[in-house]
Amino acid sequence: MKKMILGLATLALLLVSCQEDSDGINLNQEKSIDMSDFYVESEDEESTKNGNDLDRCHSMKVLNRQIKENPGLFKKMYNVEYNTRKFIAAKGKPNGNGGGKPGGNGGSGDVDVLPIEDGLGIINIPVYIHIVYPNANSISDGQVNSQMATLNADFRNTNTNQLPSGTTFENDATDAGFSFSVAGVFRHNDSRSSWGTNDAVKTAYPPITPETHLNIWVCNIGGSILGYAQFPGGSLSTDGIVLGGDFFGNTSGAFGLGRTATHEVGHYLNLRHIWGDGRCNRDDFVTDTPTAGASNGGCPSFPSTSCKSPDMTMNYMDYTNDACMYMFTDGQRNRMRAIFTSGGARASMIN
């Protein structure tokens, strides 16, 4: 009898292993998800030498701090990444790993386009904007409107800047399928001269319904820092992005077209820096972006080469000037959209 029971149990396990889970994902396929390249803390915290002493993005540095303060965050982000790769693998060709080794994919990886298949349509993200300055009216409604216009153009690939001909990436720019709408603007007159990157501005002016809204704080960060974001998986009490007022919307200078917000929203939607913060031995978990050795600044001519292949310097997740970055790829789009699917880290925003 015991042998019969054991045999039936074994048969049941074999049958279950060939079935699909509630999301329609083959469990055998799920077991094959490769997470060997996953990381959270960055190796390289050097800021880009772009000639103007500005530090474009502190998101990875903030993440490093958050991991030290809350070791459980690693597991949460691991789960976010695992679910992202599982969804993408179930829908098409995996685009989550394996590109971070020396001499990596060079941006030639072919990935399936998911927006039509994922059933989500155009995902609208409502935005609460918190303006925190001694004179909060110093950030005009015009700046707010221009910033929203830039976000909508960049995430729908309708921006006026187009890829120059002659690059290997001229056919890779894609419509990510996101739109953004203002849900409210809150102006806070606050005499504090700078806020730093320890989320102090979020503590003073907490996010509003971060489960369903993107919160953006506009303030003087200090330290010549343009902005920083929180990745999916972090605490709701600090969820959102922070931008310096001089780089919010249409202002002036190399970073005056509102693309610091595009870059930081990319992080908020689970994108890493295009070079993976790792000098050729780490990747951004996207197959159709080339492995790069470091960030690029300024407005480099094509090709700017590292890791044996041209860098995608015009990608929004690099550090180049606003006028010289103007694309997401299909693989980046797939990653961003995956977190809005059932069980995804930001699914509550549309469900």
C-alpha positions as CSV (number, residue, x, y, z in Angstrom):
1,M,0.0,0.0,0.0
2,K,2.8,2.4,0.9
3,K,4.5,1.8,-2.5
4,M,1.2,2.4,-4.3
5,I,0.7,5.7,-2.4
6,L,4.3,6.7,-3.2
7,G,3.8,5.9,-6.8
8,L,0.6,7.9,-7.1
9,A,2.3,10.9,-5.4
10,T,5.1,10.7,-7.9
11,L,2.7,10.5,-10.8
12,A,0.9,13.6,-9.5
13,L,4.1,15.5,-9.2
14,L,5.0,14.6,-12.8
15,L,1.6,15.7,-14.0
16,V,1.8,19.0,-12.1
17,S,5.3,19.7,-13.6
18,C,3.8,19.6,-17.1
19,Q,1.0,21.9,-16.3
20,E,0.8,25.7,-16.5
21,D,0.3,28.0,-13.5
22,S,-2.6,30.5,-13.1
23,D,-0.8,33.0,-15.3
24,G,-0.5,30.5,-18.2
25,I,3.2,30.2,-17.7
26,N,4.7,26.7,-18.2
27,L,6.3,25.7,-14.9
28,N,9.1,23.9,-16.6
29,Q,9.9,27.2,-18.3
30,E,9.6,29.0,-15.1
31,K,12.3,26.8,-13.5
32,S,14.7,27.8,-16.3
33,I,14.7,31.5,-15.5
34,D,18.3,32.5,-15.2
35,M,18.9,34.9,-12.3
36,S,22.7,34.4,-12.1
37,D,23.4,37.9,-13.3
38,F,21.1,39.7,-10.9
39,Y,22.5,42.5,-8.8
40,V,21.3,45.6,-7.0
41,E,24.3,47.3,-5.6
42,S,26.4,49.1,-8.2
43,E,30.2,48.6,-8.6
44,D,30.9,51.9,-10.2
45,E,29.6,55.1,-8.5
46,E,31.7,57.4,-10.6
47,S,29.7,60.4,-12.0
48,T,30.0,61.2,-15.6
49,K,32.8,63.5,-16.7
50,N,30.5,65.7,-18.8
51,G,32.5,69.0,-18.4
52,N,29.9,70.7,-16.2
53,D,30.4,69.1,-12.8
54,L,26.7,68.0,-12.7
55,D,25.8,64.6,-11.4
56,R,23.0,63.4,-13.7
57,C,21.5,60.7,-11.6
58,H,21.8,59.4,-8.0
59,S,19.3,56.5,-8.3
60,M,21.9,53.7,-7.9
61,K,23.6,55.5,-5.0
62,V,20.2,55.9,-3.3
63,L,19.5,52.2,-3.9
64,N,22.9,51.2,-2.4
65,R,21.9,53.2,0.7
66,Q,18.4,51.7,0.9
67,I,19.9,48.2,0.7
68,K,22.2,48.9,3.6
69,E,19.4,50.3,5.7
70,N,16.9,47.6,4.7
71,P,18.5,44.2,3.8
72,G,15.1,42.8,3.0
73,L,14.9,45.1,0.0
74,F,17.2,42.8,-1.9
75,K,14.7,39.9,-1.8
76,K,11.9,42.2,-2.9
77,M,13.8,43.5,-5.9
78,Y,14.9,39.9,-6.7
79,N,11.3,38.9,-6.8
80,V,10.4,41.9,-9.0
81,E,13.2,40.9,-11.4
82,Y,12.2,37.2,-11.4
83,N,8.6,38.0,-12.2
84,T,9.6,40.4,-14.9
85,R,11.8,37.8,-16.6
86,K,9.2,35.1,-16.1
87,F,6.5,37.2,-17.9
88,I,8.8,38.1,-20.7
89,A,10.0,34.6,-21.2
90,A,6.4,33.3,-21.3
91,K,5.4,35.9,-23.9
92,G,8.4,35.7,-26.2
93,K,12.2,35.6,-26.3
94,P,13.8,36.3,-23.0
95,N,15.5,39.7,-22.7
96,G,16.6,39.7,-19.1
97,N,20.0,38.2,-18.7
98,G,23.2,37.0,-20.3
99,G,24.2,40.2,-22.0
100,G,26.5,41.5,-19.3
101,K,29.6,39.4,-20.0
102,P,32.6,41.0,-21.7
103,G,32.1,41.2,-25.4
104,G,28.3,41.0,-24.8
105,N,25.4,41.2,-27.2
106,G,26.4,44.5,-28.8
107,G,22.8,45.6,-29.0
108,S,22.0,43.0,-31.7
109,G,19.7,40.9,-29.7
110,D,16.3,40.2,-31.3
111,V,13.4,40.5,-28.8
112,D,9.7,40.1,-29.3
113,V,7.5,43.2,-29.1
114,L,5.0,42.8,-26.3
115,P,2.6,45.8,-26.1
116,I,0.1,44.4,-28.6
117,E,0.4,40.9,-27.0
118,D,0.3,41.9,-23.4
119,G,-3.2,43.3,-23.6
120,L,-2.5,46.4,-21.6
121,G,-2.9,49.0,-24.4
122,I,-1.5,52.5,-23.7
123,I,-0.9,52.6,-19.9
124,N,-1.8,56.0,-18.5
125,I,0.1,57.0,-15.4
126,P,-1.5,59.8,-13.3
127,V,1.1,62.1,-11.7
128,Y,1.1,64.2,-8.5
129,I,3.7,66.9,-8.6
130,H,5.0,68.4,-5.3
131,I,6.9,71.7,-5.8
132,V,9.0,72.5,-2.7
133,Y,10.8,75.8,-2.8
134,P,11.1,79.0,-0.8
135,N,8.8,80.4,-3.5
136,A,7.0,77.4,-4.9
137,N,5.6,79.6,-7.7
138,S,9.2,79.9,-9.1
139,I,8.4,76.7,-10.9
140,S,5.8,77.9,-13.4
141,D,2.7,76.1,-14.8
142,G,4.5,76.4,-18.1
143,Q,7.4,74.3,-16.8
144,V,4.9,71.7,-15.5
145,N,3.2,71.5,-18.8
146,S,6.4,71.3,-20.8
147,Q,7.7,68.5,-18.6
148,M,4.5,66.5,-19.1
149,A,4.7,67.1,-22.8
150,T,8.3,65.7,-22.8
151,L,7.4,62.6,-20.9
152,N,4.5,61.9,-23.2
153,A,6.6,62.5,-26.3
154,D,9.5,60.4,-25.1
155,F,7.5,57.4,-23.9
156,R,5.4,57.4,-27.1
157,N,8.3,58.0,-29.4
158,T,6.8,61.2,-30.9
159,N,9.7,63.4,-29.8
160,T,11.0,65.9,-32.4
161,N,14.6,64.6,-32.1
162,Q,15.1,61.6,-34.3
163,L,18.0,59.1,-34.7
164,P,20.6,60.3,-37.2
165,S,21.0,58.0,-40.1
166,G,24.1,55.9,-40.3
167,T,24.0,54.4,-36.8
168,T,23.3,50.8,-36.1
169,F,20.4,51.8,-33.9
170,E,18.4,53.9,-36.3
171,N,15.6,51.3,-36.4
172,D,15.6,50.5,-32.7
173,A,13.7,53.5,-31.3
174,T,10.3,52.3,-30.1
175,D,6.9,53.5,-28.7
176,A,6.9,52.3,-25.0
177,G,3.2,52.7,-24.8
178,F,2.9,55.0,-21.8
179,S,1.1,58.3,-21.3
180,F,1.2,60.7,-18.3
181,S,-1.5,63.0,-17.0
182,V,-1.4,65.5,-14.2
183,A,-3.6,64.5,-11.2
184,G,-2.6,67.5,-9.1
185,V,0.1,70.1,-8.4
186,F,0.9,71.0,-4.8
187,R,3.1,74.0,-4.1
188,H,4.8,74.2,-0.8
189,N,6.7,77.3,0.3
190,D,9.6,75.9,2.3
191,S,12.7,77.8,3.3
192,R,15.1,74.8,3.3
193,S,17.9,75.6,0.8
194,S,18.6,72.0,-0.2
195,W,17.2,68.5,0.4
196,G,19.9,66.0,-0.4
197,T,19.1,62.4,-1.5
198,N,18.0,60.8,1.8
199,D,14.4,61.2,0.9
200,A,13.9,64.1,3.4
201,V,11.7,66.0,0.9
202,K,9.4,62.9,0.8
203,T,9.2,62.7,4.6
204,A,8.3,66.4,4.8
205,Y,5.7,66.1,2.0
206,P,4.7,62.4,1.8
207,P,3.6,60.8,-1.5
208,I,-0.1,60.7,-2.3
209,T,-1.6,57.2,-3.1
210,P,1.7,55.9,-4.5
211,E,0.0,52.6,-5.2
212,T,-1.9,54.2,-8.0
213,H,0.0,57.4,-8.8
214,L,3.5,58.5,-9.7
215,N,4.7,61.2,-7.3
216,I,7.3,63.7,-8.5
217,W,9.0,66.1,-6.1
218,V,10.6,69.2,-7.6
219,C,13.1,70.9,-5.2
220,N,16.7,72.0,-4.9
221,I,18.5,68.7,-4.3
222,G,21.9,70.2,-3.8
223,G,25.3,68.8,-4.6
224,S,24.9,69.5,-8.3
225,I,22.5,66.5,-8.5
226,L,19.9,66.5,-11.3
227,G,17.6,63.8,-9.9
228,Y,17.0,60.4,-8.4
229,A,14.3,57.7,-8.5
230,Q,13.1,54.7,-6.5
231,F,13.0,51.4,-8.2
232,P,10.0,49.1,-8.0
233,G,10.0,47.1,-4.7
234,G,11.0,49.9,-2.4
235,S,8.9,51.4,0.4
236,L,5.6,53.1,-0.6
237,S,6.5,55.9,1.8
238,T,9.4,57.0,-0.4
239,D,8.1,55.9,-3.8
240,G,8.5,58.3,-6.7
241,I,11.2,60.5,-8.2
242,V,12.9,63.7,-7.2
243,L,14.0,66.4,-9.7
244,G,16.0,69.6,-9.4
245,G,13.9,72.6,-10.5
246,D,16.6,73.7,-13.0
247,F,16.1,70.4,-14.9
248,F,12.4,70.1,-14.7
249,G,10.6,70.8,-17.9
250,N,11.9,73.3,-20.5
251,T,14.5,75.5,-18.9
252,S,18.0,76.1,-20.4
253,G,21.3,74.5,-20.8
254,A,22.4,70.9,-21.6
255,F,19.8,69.4,-19.4
256,G,17.0,71.8,-20.1
257,L,14.6,69.7,-22.2
258,G,13.0,67.7,-19.4
259,R,14.8,64.4,-20.0
260,T,16.1,64.1,-16.5
261,A,12.5,63.2,-15.7
262,T,12.4,60.7,-18.6
263,H,15.6,59.0,-17.3
264,E,14.3,58.9,-13.7
265,V,10.9,57.6,-14.7
266,G,12.7,54.9,-16.6
267,H,14.3,53.8,-13.3
268,Y,10.9,54.1,-11.6
269,L,9.6,51.6,-14.2
270,N,12.5,49.1,-13.6
271,L,15.1,50.2,-16.1
272,R,18.8,50.2,-15.2
273,H,21.5,52.5,-16.6
274,I,22.4,51.6,-20.1
275,W,25.9,50.6,-19.1
276,G,24.8,48.5,-16.1
277,D,27.0,50.4,-13.6
278,G,29.7,47.8,-14.0
279,R,32.4,48.5,-16.7
280,C,31.6,45.7,-19.2
281,N,31.1,43.0,-16.6
282,R,27.5,44.0,-15.8
283,D,24.4,44.5,-17.9
284,D,21.1,46.4,-17.8
285,F,19.2,43.1,-18.2
286,V,18.1,44.1,-21.7
287,T,19.2,42.1,-24.7
288,D,18.8,44.7,-27.4
289,T,21.0,47.3,-25.7
290,P,24.7,47.0,-26.1
291,T,27.0,46.2,-23.2
292,A,28.9,49.4,-22.3
293,G,31.9,50.2,-20.2
294,A,30.7,53.4,-18.6
295,S,28.2,56.2,-19.0
296,N,28.6,58.8,-21.8
297,G,28.3,62.6,-21.3
298,G,27.9,65.5,-23.6
299,C,26.8,64.8,-27.2
300,P,29.2,62.2,-28.6
301,S,29.4,61.5,-32.3
302,F,28.7,58.0,-33.5
303,P,30.3,55.6,-32.8
304,S,31.4,55.9,-29.2
305,T,32.7,52.5,-28.6
306,S,33.3,50.4,-25.5
307,C,33.2,46.7,-24.7
308,K,33.9,45.9,-28.4
309,S,30.7,47.5,-29.7
310,P,29.2,51.0,-30.2
311,D,27.5,52.4,-27.2
312,M,23.8,53.4,-27.5
313,T,24.6,56.9,-26.3
314,M,21.2,58.2,-27.5
315,N,19.3,56.0,-25.1
316,Y,17.4,57.8,-22.4
317,M,19.1,55.7,-19.8
318,D,22.6,57.0,-20.6
319,Y,23.9,60.4,-19.3
320,T,24.2,62.4,-22.5
321,N,22.8,65.8,-23.0
322,D,19.0,66.1,-23.3
323,A,19.1,67.1,-27.0
324,C,21.2,64.0,-27.8
325,M,19.1,61.3,-26.2
326,Y,15.9,60.2,-27.8
327,M,15.1,56.5,-27.6
328,F,14.0,53.4,-25.7
329,T,14.3,49.9,-27.2
330,D,11.8,47.1,-27.5
331,G,13.6,45.2,-24.7
332,Q,13.3,48.2,-22.4
333,R,9.7,48.6,-23.3
334,N,9.1,45.0,-22.4
335,R,10.7,45.4,-19.0
336,M,8.7,48.5,-18.2
337,R,5.4,47.0,-19.2
338,A,6.0,43.7,-17.4
339,I,5.7,45.3,-14.0
340,F,2.1,46.3,-14.8
341,T,0.9,42.8,-15.5
342,S,-0.9,40.6,-13.0
343,G,1.3,40.2,-10.0
344,G,3.7,42.8,-11.2
345,A,5.3,45.4,-8.9
346,R,3.1,48.2,-10.3
347,A,0.0,46.3,-11.3
348,S,-2.1,48.3,-8.8
349,M,-1.7,51.4,-10.9
350,I,-4.0,50.0,-13.6
351,N,-6.0,47.3,-11.8
